[in-house]
Amino acid sequence: MMRPLISLVLISMMSLGLLAGKAFGHQQKEAYTSIVFNQRSGMLEIQHRFYLHDAEHAAQQVIDKNTDLISDPVGRDAFAYYAISTFAMQDQQQQPLTLTYVGTELEGKYLWVYQETPITADMDGFYLKMTALQELWSEQINHINVERNKRVTSVRLHIADSWHYIEVAKPVK
């Protein structure tokens, strides 16, 4: 009686494991960008997080079919330059903000791309545009979170979206 039950449980667990593996092996078609006001450094820190699986597929299409983001730092930088070319910020007067490329980092199933720009006195909102991977996959969604004073404002950008204005929390005095 107990043996068939244990077998059934084990088979069920193995099946779920296989399904979970397939879900993680497929493209997620989502990217996440965090924009954080770092008052200590005086910098606006921009962190783009891509699923490594998605980034590898994209890199092989937009850079080179042999691009290896895991073992090749040059490939990671090439992908980073692609990614930052698809992201832009403007101030409230719709003037472009100059964003500096900081670097990349691999962390588990993610590839991080970092940028920064100095915080200015009048940063109460931004115009944002993020089209990364959308020319490859029309269903790609790019999420952007802006954090200031522990308050987060979010937007989800789809392929049909252009510039999006996002208002952020006022600075604490």
CNS distance restraints for C-alpha pairs under 8 A (distance, minus, plus):
assign (resid   1 and name CA) (resid   5 and name CA) 6.80 0.50 0.50
assign (resid   2 and name CA) (resid   6 and name CA) 6.22 0.50 0.50
assign (resid   3 and name CA) (resid   7 and name CA) 6.17 0.50 0.50
assign (resid   4 and name CA) (resid   8 and name CA) 6.08 0.50 0.50
assign (resid   5 and name CA) (resid   9 and name CA) 6.20 0.50 0.50
assign (resid   6 and name CA) (resid  10 and name CA) 6.11 0.50 0.50
assign (resid   7 and name CA) (resid  11 and name CA) 6.08 0.50 0.50
assign (resid   8 and name CA) (resid  12 and name CA) 6.06 0.50 0.50
assign (resid   9 and name CA) (resid  13 and name CA) 6.12 0.50 0.50
assign (resid  10 and name CA) (resid  14 and name CA) 6.14 0.50 0.50
assign (resid  11 and name CA) (resid  15 and name CA) 6.13 0.50 0.50
assign (resid  12 and name CA) (resid  16 and name CA) 6.21 0.50 0.50
assign (resid  13 and name CA) (resid  17 and name CA) 6.13 0.50 0.50
assign (resid  14 and name CA) (resid  18 and name CA) 6.23 0.50 0.50
assign (resid  15 and name CA) (resid  19 and name CA) 6.24 0.50 0.50
assign (resid  16 and name CA) (resid  20 and name CA) 6.04 0.50 0.50
assign (resid  17 and name CA) (resid  21 and name CA) 6.12 0.50 0.50
assign (resid  18 and name CA) (resid  22 and name CA) 6.28 0.50 0.50
assign (resid  19 and name CA) (resid  23 and name CA) 6.26 0.50 0.50
assign (resid  20 and name CA) (resid  24 and name CA) 6.33 0.50 0.50
assign (resid  21 and name CA) (resid  25 and name CA) 6.07 0.50 0.50
assign (resid  22 and name CA) (resid  26 and name CA) 6.39 0.50 0.50
assign (resid  24 and name CA) (resid  28 and name CA) 7.89 0.50 0.50
assign (resid  25 and name CA) (resid  53 and name CA) 7.23 0.50 0.50
assign (resid  26 and name CA) (resid  53 and name CA) 7.51 0.50 0.50
assign (resid  27 and name CA) (resid  51 and name CA) 7.94 0.50 0.50
assign (resid  27 and name CA) (resid  53 and name CA) 6.30 0.50 0.50
assign (resid  27 and name CA) (resid  54 and name CA) 5.33 0.50 0.50
assign (resid  28 and name CA) (resid  51 and name CA) 7.09 0.50 0.50
assign (resid  28 and name CA) (resid  54 and name CA) 6.78 0.50 0.50
assign (resid  29 and name CA) (resid  54 and name CA) 6.73 0.50 0.50
assign (resid  29 and name CA) (resid 133 and name CA) 7.91 0.50 0.50
assign (resid  29 and name CA) (resid 137 and name CA) 7.30 0.50 0.50
assign (resid  29 and name CA) (resid 139 and name CA) 6.77 0.50 0.50
assign (resid  29 and name CA) (resid 140 and name CA) 4.55 0.50 0.50
assign (resid  29 and name CA) (resid 141 and name CA) 6.42 0.50 0.50
assign (resid  30 and name CA) (resid  50 and name CA) 7.32 0.50 0.50
assign (resid  30 and name CA) (resid  51 and name CA) 7.52 0.50 0.50
assign (resid  30 and name CA) (resid 140 and name CA) 5.58 0.50 0.50
assign (resid  30 and name CA) (resid 141 and name CA) 4.89 0.50 0.50
assign (resid  30 and name CA) (resid 142 and name CA) 5.69 0.50 0.50
assign (resid  30 and name CA) (resid 143 and name CA) 7.39 0.50 0.50
assign (resid  31 and name CA) (resid  48 and name CA) 7.22 0.50 0.50
assign (resid  31 and name CA) (resid  49 and name CA) 5.82 0.50 0.50
assign (resid  31 and name CA) (resid  50 and name CA) 4.95 0.50 0.50
assign (resid  31 and name CA) (resid  51 and name CA) 6.95 0.50 0.50
assign (resid  31 and name CA) (resid 140 and name CA) 7.90 0.50 0.50
assign (resid  31 and name CA) (resid 141 and name CA) 6.59 0.50 0.50
assign (resid  31 and name CA) (resid 142 and name CA) 4.86 0.50 0.50
assign (resid  31 and name CA) (resid 143 and name CA) 6.13 0.50 0.50
assign (resid  32 and name CA) (resid  48 and name CA) 5.79 0.50 0.50
assign (resid  32 and name CA) (resid  49 and name CA) 5.08 0.50 0.50
assign (resid  32 and name CA) (resid  50 and name CA) 6.70 0.50 0.50
assign (resid  32 and name CA) (resid 142 and name CA) 5.88 0.50 0.50
assign (resid  32 and name CA) (resid 143 and name CA) 4.72 0.50 0.50
assign (resid  32 and name CA) (resid 144 and name CA) 5.87 0.50 0.50
assign (resid  32 and name CA) (resid 145 and name CA) 7.78 0.50 0.50
assign (resid  33 and name CA) (resid  46 and name CA) 6.87 0.50 0.50
assign (resid  33 and name CA) (resid  47 and name CA) 5.44 0.50 0.50
assign (resid  33 and name CA) (resid  48 and name CA) 4.27 0.50 0.50
assign (resid  33 and name CA) (resid  49 and name CA) 6.06 0.50 0.50
assign (resid  33 and name CA) (resid 142 and name CA) 7.50 0.50 0.50
assign (resid  33 and name CA) (resid 143 and name CA) 6.09 0.50 0.50
assign (resid  33 and name CA) (resid 144 and name CA) 4.64 0.50 0.50
assign (resid  33 and name CA) (resid 145 and name CA) 6.22 0.50 0.50
assign (resid  34 and name CA) (resid  45 and name CA) 7.82 0.50 0.50
assign (resid  34 and name CA) (resid  46 and name CA) 5.72 0.50 0.50
assign (resid  34 and name CA) (resid  47 and name CA) 5.11 0.50 0.50
assign (resid  34 and name CA) (resid  48 and name CA) 6.52 0.50 0.50
assign (resid  34 and name CA) (resid 144 and name CA) 5.87 0.50 0.50
assign (resid  34 and name CA) (resid 145 and name CA) 4.85 0.50 0.50
assign (resid  34 and name CA) (resid 146 and name CA) 5.92 0.50 0.50
assign (resid  34 and name CA) (resid 147 and name CA) 7.50 0.50 0.50
assign (resid  35 and name CA) (resid  44 and name CA) 6.65 0.50 0.50
assign (resid  35 and name CA) (resid  45 and name CA) 5.58 0.50 0.50
assign (resid  35 and name CA) (resid  46 and name CA) 4.55 0.50 0.50
assign (resid  35 and name CA) (resid  47 and name CA) 6.48 0.50 0.50
assign (resid  35 and name CA) (resid 144 and name CA) 7.49 0.50 0.50
assign (resid  35 and name CA) (resid 145 and name CA) 6.11 0.50 0.50
assign (resid  35 and name CA) (resid 146 and name CA) 4.62 0.50 0.50
assign (resid  35 and name CA) (resid 147 and name CA) 6.18 0.50 0.50
assign (resid  36 and name CA) (resid  44 and name CA) 5.69 0.50 0.50
assign (resid  36 and name CA) (resid  45 and name CA) 5.15 0.50 0.50
assign (resid  36 and name CA) (resid  46 and name CA) 6.57 0.50 0.50
assign (resid  36 and name CA) (resid 146 and name CA) 5.94 0.50 0.50
assign (resid  36 and name CA) (resid 147 and name CA) 4.88 0.50 0.50
assign (resid  36 and name CA) (resid 148 and name CA) 6.35 0.50 0.50
assign (resid  37 and name CA) (resid  42 and name CA) 7.67 0.50 0.50
assign (resid  37 and name CA) (resid  43 and name CA) 6.44 0.50 0.50
assign (resid  37 and name CA) (resid  44 and name CA) 4.75 0.50 0.50
assign (resid  37 and name CA) (resid  45 and name CA) 6.45 0.50 0.50
assign (resid  37 and name CA) (resid 119 and name CA) 7.32 0.50 0.50
assign (resid  37 and name CA) (resid 147 and name CA) 6.46 0.50 0.50
assign (resid  37 and name CA) (resid 148 and name CA) 5.47 0.50 0.50
assign (resid  37 and name CA) (resid 149 and name CA) 7.97 0.50 0.50
assign (resid  38 and name CA) (resid  42 and name CA) 5.81 0.50 0.50
assign (resid  38 and name CA) (resid  43 and name CA) 5.44 0.50 0.50
assign (resid  38 and name CA) (resid  44 and name CA) 5.97 0.50 0.50
assign (resid  38 and name CA) (resid  45 and name CA) 6.83 0.50 0.50
assign (resid  39 and name CA) (resid  43 and name CA) 6.84 0.50 0.50
assign (resid  42 and name CA) (resid 118 and name CA) 6.03 0.50 0.50
assign (resid  42 and name CA) (resid 119 and name CA) 5.61 0.50 0.50
assign (resid  43 and name CA) (resid 116 and name CA) 6.37 0.50 0.50
assign (resid  43 and name CA) (resid 117 and name CA) 5.64 0.50 0.50
assign (resid  43 and name CA) (resid 118 and name CA) 4.42 0.50 0.50
assign (resid  43 and name CA) (resid 119 and name CA) 5.16 0.50 0.50
assign (resid  44 and name CA) (resid 116 and name CA) 5.46 0.50 0.50
assign (resid  44 and name CA) (resid 117 and name CA) 5.25 0.50 0.50
assign (resid  44 and name CA) (resid 118 and name CA) 5.78 0.50 0.50
assign (resid  44 and name CA) (resid 119 and name CA) 5.54 0.50 0.50
assign (resid  45 and name CA) (resid 114 and name CA) 7.49 0.50 0.50
assign (resid  45 and name CA) (resid 115 and name CA) 6.23 0.50 0.50
assign (resid  45 and name CA) (resid 116 and name CA) 4.62 0.50 0.50
assign (resid  45 and name CA) (resid 117 and name CA) 6.90 0.50 0.50
assign (resid  46 and name CA) (resid 114 and name CA) 5.77 0.50 0.50
assign (resid  46 and name CA) (resid 115 and name CA) 4.94 0.50 0.50
assign (resid  46 and name CA) (resid 116 and name CA) 5.55 0.50 0.50
assign (resid  47 and name CA) (resid 112 and name CA) 6.62 0.50 0.50
assign (resid  47 and name CA) (resid 113 and name CA) 5.89 0.50 0.50
assign (resid  47 and name CA) (resid 114 and name CA) 4.78 0.50 0.50
assign (resid  47 and name CA) (resid 115 and name CA) 6.51 0.50 0.50
assign (resid  48 and name CA) (resid 112 and name CA) 5.54 0.50 0.50
assign (resid  48 and name CA) (resid 113 and name CA) 5.03 0.50 0.50
assign (resid  48 and name CA) (resid 114 and name CA) 6.34 0.50 0.50
assign (resid  49 and name CA) (resid 110 and name CA) 6.34 0.50 0.50
assign (resid  49 and name CA) (resid 111 and name CA) 5.85 0.50 0.50
assign (resid  49 and name CA) (resid 112 and name CA) 4.63 0.50 0.50
assign (resid  49 and name CA) (resid 113 and name CA) 6.58 0.50 0.50
assign (resid  50 and name CA) (resid  54 and name CA) 7.01 0.50 0.50
assign (resid  50 and name CA) (resid  55 and name CA) 6.28 0.50 0.50
assign (resid  50 and name CA) (resid 110 and name CA) 5.58 0.50 0.50
assign (resid  50 and name CA) (resid 111 and name CA) 5.22 0.50 0.50
assign (resid  50 and name CA) (resid 112 and name CA) 6.36 0.50 0.50
assign (resid  51 and name CA) (resid  55 and name CA) 6.19 0.50 0.50
assign (resid  51 and name CA) (resid 109 and name CA) 6.01 0.50 0.50
assign (resid  51 and name CA) (resid 110 and name CA) 4.69 0.50 0.50
assign (resid  51 and name CA) (resid 111 and name CA) 6.27 0.50 0.50
assign (resid  52 and name CA) (resid  56 and name CA) 6.01 0.50 0.50
assign (resid  52 and name CA) (resid  69 and name CA) 7.96 0.50 0.50
assign (resid  52 and name CA) (resid 109 and name CA) 5.36 0.50 0.50
assign (resid  52 and name CA) (resid 110 and name CA) 4.79 0.50 0.50
assign (resid  52 and name CA) (resid 111 and name CA) 5.33 0.50 0.50
assign (resid  53 and name CA) (resid  57 and name CA) 6.41 0.50 0.50
assign (resid  53 and name CA) (resid 109 and name CA) 7.41 0.50 0.50
assign (resid  54 and name CA) (resid  58 and name CA) 6.13 0.50 0.50
assign (resid  55 and name CA) (resid  59 and name CA) 5.90 0.50 0.50
assign (resid  55 and name CA) (resid  69 and name CA) 7.89 0.50 0.50
assign (resid  55 and name CA) (resid  79 and name CA) 7.58 0.50 0.50
assign (resid  55 and name CA) (resid 111 and name CA) 7.46 0.50 0.50
assign (resid  56 and name CA) (resid  60 and name CA) 6.19 0.50 0.50
assign (resid  56 and name CA) (resid  67 and name CA) 7.35 0.50 0.50
assign (resid  56 and name CA) (resid  68 and name CA) 6.91 0.50 0.50
assign (resid  56 and name CA) (resid  69 and name CA) 6.24 0.50 0.50
assign (resid  57 and name CA) (resid  61 and name CA) 6.56 0.50 0.50
assign (resid  58 and name CA) (resid  62 and name CA) 6.02 0.50 0.50
assign (resid  58 and name CA) (resid  63 and name CA) 7.93 0.50 0.50
assign (resid  58 and name CA) (resid 133 and name CA) 6.83 0.50 0.50
assign (resid  58 and name CA) (resid 136 and name CA) 7.33 0.50 0.50
assign (resid  59 and name CA) (resid  63 and name CA) 5.09 0.50 0.50
assign (resid  59 and name CA) (resid  64 and name CA) 6.50 0.50 0.50
assign (resid  59 and name CA) (resid  65 and name CA) 7.40 0.50 0.50
assign (resid  59 and name CA) (resid  67 and name CA) 6.21 0.50 0.50
assign (resid  59 and name CA) (resid  69 and name CA) 7.98 0.50 0.50
assign (resid  59 and name CA) (resid  75 and name CA) 7.99 0.50 0.50
assign (resid  59 and name CA) (resid  79 and name CA) 6.03 0.50 0.50
assign (resid  60 and name CA) (resid  64 and name CA) 4.86 0.50 0.50
assign (resid  60 and name CA) (resid  65 and name CA) 4.00 0.50 0.50
assign (resid  60 and name CA) (resid  66 and name CA) 6.19 0.50 0.50
assign (resid  60 and name CA) (resid  67 and name CA) 5.52 0.50 0.50
assign (resid  61 and name CA) (resid  65 and name CA) 6.09 0.50 0.50
assign (resid  63 and name CA) (resid  67 and name CA) 7.01 0.50 0.50
assign (resid  63 and name CA) (resid  78 and name CA) 7.20 0.50 0.50
assign (resid  63 and name CA) (resid  79 and name CA) 7.35 0.50 0.50
assign (resid  67 and name CA) (resid  72 and name CA) 7.84 0.50 0.50
assign (resid  67 and name CA) (resid  75 and name CA) 5.80 0.50 0.50
assign (resid  68 and name CA) (resid  72 and name CA) 5.68 0.50 0.50
assign (resid  68 and name CA) (resid  75 and name CA) 6.11 0.50 0.50
assign (resid  68 and name CA) (resid  76 and name CA) 7.81 0.50 0.50
assign (resid  69 and name CA) (resid  73 and name CA) 6.89 0.50 0.50
assign (resid  69 and name CA) (resid  75 and name CA) 5.39 0.50 0.50
assign (resid  69 and name CA) (resid  76 and name CA) 5.03 0.50 0.50
assign (resid  70 and name CA) (resid  76 and name CA) 7.71 0.50 0.50
assign (resid  70 and name CA) (resid 106 and name CA) 7.50 0.50 0.50
assign (resid  72 and name CA) (resid  76 and name CA) 6.48 0.50 0.50
assign (resid  73 and name CA) (resid  77 and name CA) 6.18 0.50 0.50
assign (resid  74 and name CA) (resid  78 and name CA) 6.15 0.50 0.50
assign (resid  75 and name CA) (resid  79 and name CA) 6.21 0.50 0.50
assign (resid  76 and name CA) (resid  80 and name CA) 6.05 0.50 0.50
assign (resid  76 and name CA) (resid 104 and name CA) 6.96 0.50 0.50
assign (resid  77 and name CA) (resid  81 and name CA) 6.16 0.50 0.50
assign (resid  77 and name CA) (resid 103 and name CA) 7.46 0.50 0.50
assign (resid  77 and name CA) (resid 104 and name CA) 7.02 0.50 0.50
assign (resid  78 and name CA) (resid  82 and name CA) 6.36 0.50 0.50
assign (resid  79 and name CA) (resid  83 and name CA) 6.12 0.50 0.50
assign (resid  80 and name CA) (resid  84 and name CA) 6.09 0.50 0.50
assign (resid  80 and name CA) (resid 103 and name CA) 7.75 0.50 0.50
assign (resid  80 and name CA) (resid 104 and name CA) 7.00 0.50 0.50
assign (resid  80 and name CA) (resid 113 and name CA) 5.89 0.50 0.50
assign (resid  81 and name CA) (resid  85 and name CA) 6.06 0.50 0.50
assign (resid  82 and name CA) (resid  86 and name CA) 6.75 0.50 0.50
assign (resid  82 and name CA) (resid 132 and name CA) 7.98 0.50 0.50
assign (resid  83 and name CA) (resid  87 and name CA) 6.81 0.50 0.50
assign (resid  83 and name CA) (resid 113 and name CA) 7.81 0.50 0.50
assign (resid  83 and name CA) (resid 132 and name CA) 5.79 0.50 0.50
assign (resid  84 and name CA) (resid  88 and name CA) 7.70 0.50 0.50
assign (resid  84 and name CA) (resid 101 and name CA) 7.82 0.50 0.50
assign (resid  86 and name CA) (resid 129 and name CA) 7.59 0.50 0.50
assign (resid  86 and name CA) (resid 130 and name CA) 5.57 0.50 0.50
assign (resid  86 and name CA) (resid 131 and name CA) 5.18 0.50 0.50
assign (resid  86 and name CA) (resid 132 and name CA) 5.24 0.50 0.50
assign (resid  87 and name CA) (resid 128 and name CA) 7.61 0.50 0.50
assign (resid  87 and name CA) (resid 129 and name CA) 5.59 0.50 0.50
assign (resid  87 and name CA) (resid 130 and name CA) 4.44 0.50 0.50
assign (resid  87 and name CA) (resid 131 and name CA) 6.64 0.50 0.50
assign (resid  87 and name CA) (resid 132 and name CA) 7.21 0.50 0.50
assign (resid  88 and name CA) (resid  96 and name CA) 7.46 0.50 0.50
assign (resid  88 and name CA) (resid  97 and name CA) 7.66 0.50 0.50
assign (resid  88 and name CA) (resid 128 and name CA) 5.95 0.50 0.50
assign (resid  88 and name CA) (resid 129 and name CA) 5.25 0.50 0.50
assign (resid  88 and name CA) (resid 130 and name CA) 6.64 0.50 0.50
assign (resid  89 and name CA) (resid  96 and name CA) 5.97 0.50 0.50
assign (resid  89 and name CA) (resid  97 and name CA) 5.62 0.50 0.50
assign (resid  89 and name CA) (resid 126 and name CA) 6.46 0.50 0.50
assign (resid  89 and name CA) (resid 127 and name CA) 5.60 0.50 0.50
assign (resid  89 and name CA) (resid 128 and name CA) 4.77 0.50 0.50
assign (resid  89 and name CA) (resid 129 and name CA) 6.54 0.50 0.50
assign (resid  90 and name CA) (resid  94 and name CA) 4.90 0.50 0.50
assign (resid  90 and name CA) (resid  95 and name CA) 5.05 0.50 0.50
assign (resid  90 and name CA) (resid  96 and name CA) 4.25 0.50 0.50
assign (resid  90 and name CA) (resid  97 and name CA) 5.31 0.50 0.50
assign (resid  90 and name CA) (resid 126 and name CA) 5.64 0.50 0.50
assign (resid  90 and name CA) (resid 127 and name CA) 4.89 0.50 0.50
assign (resid  90 and name CA) (resid 128 and name CA) 6.58 0.50 0.50
assign (resid  91 and name CA) (resid  95 and name CA) 5.39 0.50 0.50
assign (resid  91 and name CA) (resid  96 and name CA) 6.47 0.50 0.50
assign (resid  91 and name CA) (resid  97 and name CA) 6.57 0.50 0.50
assign (resid  91 and name CA) (resid 123 and name CA) 7.11 0.50 0.50
assign (resid  91 and name CA) (resid 125 and name CA) 6.86 0.50 0.50
assign (resid  91 and name CA) (resid 126 and name CA) 5.02 0.50 0.50
assign (resid  91 and name CA) (resid 127 and name CA) 6.32 0.50 0.50
assign (resid  92 and name CA) (resid 123 and name CA) 7.70 0.50 0.50
assign (resid  92 and name CA) (resid 124 and name CA) 7.67 0.50 0.50
assign (resid  92 and name CA) (resid 125 and name CA) 6.07 0.50 0.50
assign (resid  92 and name CA) (resid 126 and name CA) 5.73 0.50 0.50
assign (resid  92 and name CA) (resid 127 and name CA) 6.96 0.50 0.50
assign (resid  94 and name CA) (resid 127 and name CA) 6.83 0.50 0.50
assign (resid  97 and name CA) (resid 117 and name CA) 7.45 0.50 0.50
assign (resid  98 and name CA) (resid 117 and name CA) 6.45 0.50 0.50
assign (resid  99 and name CA) (resid 115 and name CA) 6.15 0.50 0.50
assign (resid  99 and name CA) (resid 116 and name CA) 5.52 0.50 0.50
assign (resid  99 and name CA) (resid 117 and name CA) 5.13 0.50 0.50
assign (resid 100 and name CA) (resid 115 and name CA) 5.29 0.50 0.50
assign (resid 100 and name CA) (resid 116 and name CA) 5.27 0.50 0.50
assign (resid 100 and name CA) (resid 117 and name CA) 6.21 0.50 0.50
assign (resid 101 and name CA) (resid 114 and name CA) 6.25 0.50 0.50
assign (resid 101 and name CA) (resid 115 and name CA) 4.50 0.50 0.50
assign (resid 101 and name CA) (resid 116 and name CA) 6.79 0.50 0.50
assign (resid 102 and name CA) (resid 113 and name CA) 7.79 0.50 0.50
assign (resid 102 and name CA) (resid 114 and name CA) 5.18 0.50 0.50
assign (resid 102 and name CA) (resid 115 and name CA) 5.08 0.50 0.50
assign (resid 102 and name CA) (resid 116 and name CA) 7.00 0.50 0.50
assign (resid 103 and name CA) (resid 113 and name CA) 5.99 0.50 0.50
assign (resid 103 and name CA) (resid 114 and name CA) 5.33 0.50 0.50
assign (resid 103 and name CA) (resid 115 and name CA) 7.31 0.50 0.50
assign (resid 104 and name CA) (resid 111 and name CA) 7.08 0.50 0.50
assign (resid 104 and name CA) (resid 112 and name CA) 5.35 0.50 0.50
assign (resid 104 and name CA) (resid 113 and name CA) 4.51 0.50 0.50
assign (resid 104 and name CA) (resid 114 and name CA) 6.05 0.50 0.50
assign (resid 105 and name CA) (resid 111 and name CA) 5.90 0.50 0.50
assign (resid 105 and name CA) (resid 112 and name CA) 5.04 0.50 0.50
assign (resid 105 and name CA) (resid 113 and name CA) 6.71 0.50 0.50
assign (resid 106 and name CA) (resid 110 and name CA) 5.97 0.50 0.50
assign (resid 106 and name CA) (resid 111 and name CA) 4.76 0.50 0.50
assign (resid 106 and name CA) (resid 112 and name CA) 6.27 0.50 0.50
assign (resid 107 and name CA) (resid 111 and name CA) 6.37 0.50 0.50
assign (resid 107 and name CA) (resid 112 and name CA) 7.53 0.50 0.50
assign (resid 119 and name CA) (resid 123 and name CA) 7.11 0.50 0.50
assign (resid 123 and name CA) (resid 168 and name CA) 7.97 0.50 0.50
assign (resid 124 and name CA) (resid 167 and name CA) 6.06 0.50 0.50
assign (resid 124 and name CA) (resid 168 and name CA) 5.43 0.50 0.50
assign (resid 124 and name CA) (resid 169 and name CA) 6.78 0.50 0.50
assign (resid 124 and name CA) (resid 170 and name CA) 6.11 0.50 0.50
assign (resid 125 and name CA) (resid 165 and name CA) 7.01 0.50 0.50
assign (resid 125 and name CA) (resid 166 and name CA) 5.49 0.50 0.50
assign (resid 125 and name CA) (resid 167 and name CA) 4.10 0.50 0.50
assign (resid 125 and name CA) (resid 168 and name CA) 5.22 0.50 0.50
assign (resid 126 and name CA) (resid 165 and name CA) 5.56 0.50 0.50
assign (resid 126 and name CA) (resid 166 and name CA) 5.47 0.50 0.50
assign (resid 126 and name CA) (resid 167 and name CA) 6.59 0.50 0.50
assign (resid 126 and name CA) (resid 168 and name CA) 7.99 0.50 0.50
assign (resid 127 and name CA) (resid 163 and name CA) 5.91 0.50 0.50
assign (resid 127 and name CA) (resid 164 and name CA) 5.27 0.50 0.50
assign (resid 127 and name CA) (resid 165 and name CA) 4.26 0.50 0.50
assign (resid 127 and name CA) (resid 166 and name CA) 6.34 0.50 0.50
assign (resid 128 and name CA) (resid 163 and name CA) 5.46 0.50 0.50
assign (resid 128 and name CA) (resid 164 and name CA) 5.17 0.50 0.50
assign (resid 128 and name CA) (resid 165 and name CA) 6.27 0.50 0.50
assign (resid 128 and name CA) (resid 166 and name CA) 7.42 0.50 0.50
assign (resid 129 and name CA) (resid 157 and name CA) 7.95 0.50 0.50
assign (resid 129 and name CA) (resid 162 and name CA) 6.27 0.50 0.50
assign (resid 129 and name CA) (resid 163 and name CA) 4.97 0.50 0.50
assign (resid 129 and name CA) (resid 164 and name CA) 6.46 0.50 0.50
assign (resid 130 and name CA) (resid 142 and name CA) 6.67 0.50 0.50
assign (resid 130 and name CA) (resid 157 and name CA) 7.03 0.50 0.50
assign (resid 131 and name CA) (resid 135 and name CA) 7.51 0.50 0.50
assign (resid 131 and name CA) (resid 142 and name CA) 7.39 0.50 0.50
assign (resid 131 and name CA) (resid 157 and name CA) 7.92 0.50 0.50
assign (resid 131 and name CA) (resid 158 and name CA) 7.99 0.50 0.50
assign (resid 131 and name CA) (resid 159 and name CA) 6.94 0.50 0.50
assign (resid 132 and name CA) (resid 142 and name CA) 7.46 0.50 0.50
assign (resid 133 and name CA) (resid 137 and name CA) 6.17 0.50 0.50
assign (resid 133 and name CA) (resid 140 and name CA) 6.49 0.50 0.50
assign (resid 134 and name CA) (resid 138 and name CA) 5.18 0.50 0.50
assign (resid 134 and name CA) (resid 139 and name CA) 7.12 0.50 0.50
assign (resid 134 and name CA) (resid 140 and name CA) 5.32 0.50 0.50
assign (resid 134 and name CA) (resid 141 and name CA) 7.70 0.50 0.50
assign (resid 134 and name CA) (resid 158 and name CA) 7.82 0.50 0.50
assign (resid 134 and name CA) (resid 159 and name CA) 5.83 0.50 0.50
assign (resid 135 and name CA) (resid 159 and name CA) 7.99 0.50 0.50
assign (resid 138 and name CA) (resid 158 and name CA) 7.95 0.50 0.50
assign (resid 138 and name CA) (resid 159 and name CA) 5.96 0.50 0.50
assign (resid 139 and name CA) (resid 158 and name CA) 7.31 0.50 0.50
assign (resid 139 and name CA) (resid 159 and name CA) 7.25 0.50 0.50
assign (resid 140 and name CA) (resid 158 and name CA) 6.68 0.50 0.50
assign (resid 140 and name CA) (resid 159 and name CA) 7.14 0.50 0.50
assign (resid 141 and name CA) (resid 156 and name CA) 6.53 0.50 0.50
assign (resid 141 and name CA) (resid 157 and name CA) 5.75 0.50 0.50
assign (resid 141 and name CA) (resid 158 and name CA) 5.15 0.50 0.50
assign (resid 141 and name CA) (resid 159 and name CA) 7.51 0.50 0.50
assign (resid 142 and name CA) (resid 156 and name CA) 5.73 0.50 0.50
assign (resid 142 and name CA) (resid 157 and name CA) 5.09 0.50 0.50
assign (resid 142 and name CA) (resid 158 and name CA) 6.69 0.50 0.50
assign (resid 143 and name CA) (resid 154 and name CA) 7.26 0.50 0.50
assign (resid 143 and name CA) (resid 155 and name CA) 5.90 0.50 0.50
assign (resid 143 and name CA) (resid 156 and name CA) 4.45 0.50 0.50
assign (resid 143 and name CA) (resid 157 and name CA) 6.22 0.50 0.50
assign (resid 144 and name CA) (resid 154 and name CA) 5.62 0.50 0.50
assign (resid 144 and name CA) (resid 155 and name CA) 5.34 0.50 0.50
assign (resid 144 and name CA) (resid 156 and name CA) 6.31 0.50 0.50
assign (resid 144 and name CA) (resid 157 and name CA) 7.84 0.50 0.50
assign (resid 145 and name CA) (resid 152 and name CA) 6.28 0.50 0.50
assign (resid 145 and name CA) (resid 153 and name CA) 5.67 0.50 0.50
assign (resid 145 and name CA) (resid 154 and name CA) 4.41 0.50 0.50
assign (resid 145 and name CA) (resid 155 and name CA) 6.64 0.50 0.50
assign (resid 146 and name CA) (resid 152 and name CA) 5.45 0.50 0.50
assign (resid 146 and name CA) (resid 153 and name CA) 5.21 0.50 0.50
assign (resid 146 and name CA) (resid 154 and name CA) 6.32 0.50 0.50
assign (resid 146 and name CA) (resid 168 and name CA) 7.02 0.50 0.50
assign (resid 147 and name CA) (resid 151 and name CA) 5.50 0.50 0.50
assign (resid 147 and name CA) (resid 152 and name CA) 4.40 0.50 0.50
assign (resid 147 and name CA) (resid 153 and name CA) 6.55 0.50 0.50
assign (resid 147 and name CA) (resid 168 and name CA) 7.62 0.50 0.50
assign (resid 148 and name CA) (resid 152 and name CA) 6.62 0.50 0.50
assign (resid 148 and name CA) (resid 168 and name CA) 6.95 0.50 0.50
assign (resid 148 and name CA) (resid 169 and name CA) 5.90 0.50 0.50
assign (resid 148 and name CA) (resid 170 and name CA) 7.75 0.50 0.50
assign (resid 148 and name CA) (resid 171 and name CA) 7.32 0.50 0.50
assign (resid 149 and name CA) (resid 169 and name CA) 7.04 0.50 0.50
assign (resid 149 and name CA) (resid 171 and name CA) 6.99 0.50 0.50
assign (resid 149 and name CA) (resid 172 and name CA) 6.99 0.50 0.50
assign (resid 151 and name CA) (resid 169 and name CA) 6.66 0.50 0.50
assign (resid 152 and name CA) (resid 168 and name CA) 7.86 0.50 0.50
assign (resid 153 and name CA) (resid 166 and name CA) 7.49 0.50 0.50
assign (resid 153 and name CA) (resid 167 and name CA) 7.57 0.50 0.50
assign (resid 153 and name CA) (resid 168 and name CA) 6.49 0.50 0.50
assign (resid 154 and name CA) (resid 166 and name CA) 7.95 0.50 0.50
assign (resid 155 and name CA) (resid 166 and name CA) 7.70 0.50 0.50
assign (resid 157 and name CA) (resid 161 and name CA) 5.92 0.50 0.50
